[in-house]
């Protein structure tokens, strides 16, 4: 099932196996593993898995450590159109953290609703809030979250800017300082403040200035026994094999360099660049393809995929 903008009534229809909710900028949320009839009766209707699908094919599962089981977890509902910010950059989701208290046979349920804010461009979860903040709404013209009585603080809290942006460098610095006094402190626990490794990397993508930091984080997580997150970071480091110099000085080295809609030869567009054109490499898929940005003569940006063999670095 595909919906442009979902309404809350769709959670009632959660018997559907999968649902794709379209977001601005050609990104989507894929909802799967709909709750069984018994779980819907005990908890709430919804889906047990939500995955962000970015416009360039990137995928990121939301709250992977809280997978729904027969005794509870996170329950997802589709995003509602009025929860999308005016610019389309943010959407406020609705999730339910639910579980059984005591003996599962007693069916005593506890639950609380939360409203995480998803960046529709990067897939970064900017924050996760609960309570009165979730009852707010977006300003009609600006990306300001309005909650009666909260003032401008509501926006900074919802967008996660109240205490600064999510940063690998900041996370590592805080961990290193605390480890001096507390030898048993775990980096994984600190990264939960950023909603986990995968979310941190969505919010603070790999760049030359944080590449070494991410390697330190990966090594520390491996030492702590968290091989899954350590491996995830190393795979990302190995696939992003270009540097800042390449991003600044890459130019087309062939007479005609075709542009593609995705990292696949079957997606070739009618557009191409010519020898000497300068491009900025945004990212690599690690398999001979680069996502590049070209500044057009009218000042606008053109972003497409290109085969790396078309470029030279000076």
Number of C-alpha atoms within 10 A of each C-alpha: 10 13 15 14 17 20 14 13 12 18 20 13 12 25 17 17 13 16 23 22 20 20 26 18 12 12 22 23 24 21 24 19 17 25 25 16 13 10 17 18 10 18 22 20 23 28 28 21 23 25 18 26 24 19 17 16 10 12 16 18 16 23 17 15 11 14 14 22 12 13 15 22 19 26 26 26 27 27 24 19 16 15 19 23 21 16 10 15 16 24 24 29 20 22 21 19 17 20 22 19 14 10 8 12 8 9 14 12 15 12 15 12 16 19 20 20 23 23 20 24 20 22 27 25 26 24 21 21 17 14 10 11 19 20 12 15 18 20 13 12 9 10 18 20 27 19 19 12 8 13 12 12 15 21 20 16 17 22 23 19 14 12 8 10 14 24 16 23 17 13 18 18 13 13 20 14 10 14 14 10 9 11 8 9 15 15 19 18 12 15 20 12 13 24 21 18 21 21 23 21 21 18 20 17 18 19 17 13 11 15 17 14 18 24 15 14 25 23 18 18 20 15 11 14 12 14 15 11 18 22 15 14 21 16 12 17 19 12 13 20 14 18 14 13 13 18 18 14 15 20 22 20 18 16 13 13 20 19 23 22 16 19 22 12 14 9 12 17 14 8 11 14 20 15 14 14 16 22 22 20 25 18 21 22 16 16 10 11 19 25 23 23 19 17 14 9 7 6 8 9 12 12 18 22 27 28 20 18 13 20 22 15 13 9
